[in-house]
Amino acid sequence: MTTLPDFESFPENGLAIVCGATGGTGQAFVKHLQVGSRFAEVIALSRSSSPALDFDRPESVAECADFIKTLGGEVRLIIDATGYLHDETFQPEKSLRHIDPDYMAKQFQINTIGPALLMKHFCPLLPRSGKSVFATLSAKVGSIGDNRMGGWYGYRAAKAALNQLVKCSAIEIGRNKREAVCVALHPGTVDTGLSGPFAKSGLRVQSPLEATANMLGVLDQLTTESSGGFFAYDGEALPW
């Protein structure tokens, strides 16, 4: 497994928050962060946590933010590991004729609107000084510049919209939190229920523990100059 970073770029004894903590990737983030001693507490939020974080109930995002405020510590790291690609009803569109308004609405609800609400309610919790990070899981297929294959209309569009939200948030947050970093991360192909079934032959597939260790390493290296960027799990800057 990839070596975990020491997180020395972050001030000590802050809070780390993982949203979507019951998914394969979210669980791996929590496990890694709990191993280290840099953060005083790791808060795992999900539909089954207390309070619950559920994008189908938008007011739950504000409720979770209010809960974080009661803990009293400085929020140094927020990781949004939520995401939706397919389920028993819907599969990624292979052509225009497969576009379905209900599927597309669900894509945007979970992959765009939910993370936007996290930025709205959670990013104000970041301290005014010292490094802090808000990172959301995007996807390379959300890159317009990298799109060579087409298809996957709803997922690509929702992640492209998410990338724009990250850029806007980074600009606003940077005005009064000059050491804060707001980024989109591409985790690569991870062996989870979300992307694992779509792994192509010859494509590198990472375990959740490997992918999250790599992404945490990237976050530890990022500086304020990186804020508003879109990065892969290996640190490569990706095109919009």
N, C-alpha and C positions, 0 to 999 in steps of 0.2 A: 504494500500500500504506500502511496505517496506520503512523504514525511509531512507532518502538520507544522504550520508556521507557529512561531512563538508569540505572535501578535504584539511585539514590542512597539509597533508603530501607534498602538492605541494606549491612551492613559489607563492606568491600573484601576481595578475595582469598579468598572462600569457595568451596565446591564447590557446583555445581548438578548435580542428577541428574534425568534424564528416563527414566521407565519406560515401556516400549512404544514405544521409539525408532525402530522400523522402520515403524510405521504412518504414514499420511499426516500426521496431526496431530502425532505424536511427532517425525517428521523435521523438521517445520517449527519445533517448539519448539527442537530442537537447533540448527538453523541460526541462528535468531535469537540464542540465548544465546551461540553461538560468535562472533558478530559483535562483541558488546560486550566490554568489558574489565573489567567489575565483578567477574566470577567468575574465579578462577584456573584452574579446570578444569571442563569439562562432561562428565559421565559418562553415556553412552548405554547403557541396559540394554534387552535384548530377548531373544527366544528364540535369536537368533543371536550375541549378544554373548558375551564371555568375561570373567567367568563368565556363564552364561546365566540369564535370568529367565524362568521358564515356570510359569504358574499351574497347569498340569497336573502339575507336579512341585513341590508346596508347599515342600519343603525347599530349593529353589533360592532362595527369598526370603531365608532366613537366610544362605545361602552368599553372596549378593550383598551383604548388609549387612556380613558379615565382611570381604569384599573392600574395601568402602568404608572400613572402619576402618583398613585397612593404608595408605591413602593419606595419612593424617595431617592433612588439612586440616579446617576447620570446615564442616560441612554447613549451608548457608544456604537452599537451595531444593531441594525435592523435588516433581517434577511426575509424577503418575500419569496417563499418556495411554493406558492400556490400555482395552479395551472390546470388547463383542461384542453384535451385534444379530441377524445372520442369517448363513447360509452356504448351501451347495448342498443341504443336507438340510432345514433349518428356515427358516421365514419368520415374521415377527411375527403373532401370533394376531389374527384379526379378530373372533372371538366365543368364547364359552365352549367350544363344541364342538371348537375347535382346540387347546385346552390339551393339551400333551404333557409327561409327566413328565421325559423325557430332555432335551427342549429347555429346560424350566424349570430343571433341575439345572445345565445348562451355563450358562444366564444367571447363576445365582447363583454358580457357581464362578468365572467370569471377572469379573463386574461387582460382586460383593459380597465373596466370601470372599478372592479374590486381593488386592484393595485392603485388606481388613482385615489380612491378613498383612503388607502393606507398612507399615501403620500400626504394627503390633506390633513389627516389626524395624527399621524405618527412623526412626520418630519419636523413639526414644530417642537417635538420633545427633545430633539438633538441639542446638545449644549452649544453655547455661543463661542466657546474656545476649546481647543484641543481636537484631535482627529476624531471624527465620527463618520459612520457610513450607513447609507440606505442603499441596499442592493436588491434588485428584483430580477427574477429569472425570465429572460426573454428567450429568443431562439434565433439561430442563424437563418432559418427559413423566413423570419420576419424582415430580413435585410432586402430592400428593393434592389440595391446595387448588385447583390450576389445571386439574385433570382435567375436561374437558368432553366428551370424545369417547369415552372408554372404549377397549377393545381393547388390544393390545400387553401382555397380562397379565404375562408373564414379565419383559420388559424394564422395564416400569413398576415392578413389585414389587421387582426387584433394585436399581434405582436409588433407590427410596424407602428400602430397607434401607441402602444405602450412605450416604444422607444422615443417617440415624440414627447410623451408625457414626462419621461425621465429627463430629457433635455430641458424642457420648460421648468421642471421642478429644480433642477440643478442651478439654473440661472437665478431663480427666486431665492432659493435657500442660501446661495453663496453671497447674497447681498448683506446678510447680517450674521451668518455662520461661516466665516471665511475658511475654516479648516474642515468643513463638512464635505463629504463626497457622496454624490448620488449617481449610481451607474446601473446599466443593464448588463446582465451576464448571460452568455450562452453556455449551458452546461455540457454541451456535446450530446452524444447519444448515450443515454443512461439506461441500464437494465432495470426499468421500472414498468409499472402497468401503463404509464402514459406513452413513452416513446419506444420501449423495448420491442413491442410487436412490429414496429416499422423499421427496425434495423436492417439495412441492406448488407448483402454479402460483401465482405472486404472492408466494411466500415468499422472503425474502432468503436467498440462498445465498452463503456466503463461501468463498474459497479457503483452504486450510490456512494459508498464510502470513498472510493477513488475520486469520483467526480467532485464531491464536496470538499475533499482535502485540497484538490487542485484549485477550486474556486476560492477557498479561504486563503490559500497562498497568494492568489491574485489580489484579493482585498487587502491583505497585509502590506502589499507593495504599492498600492495606489496612493497617489497624492492629490492635492486639490486641483492640480493641472489636469487630472484624469476625470474630474467631475463632469457629468453630462455625457460620458462616453459609453461605448458598447464594446464589451470585451468577451473573448472566448475564455474557456477554462484554462487555457495555456498562456493567457496574458495577451494574445494577439488582439489588436484593435480591429474591429469589424466595420465594414462599410454600412452606411445607412441604406 
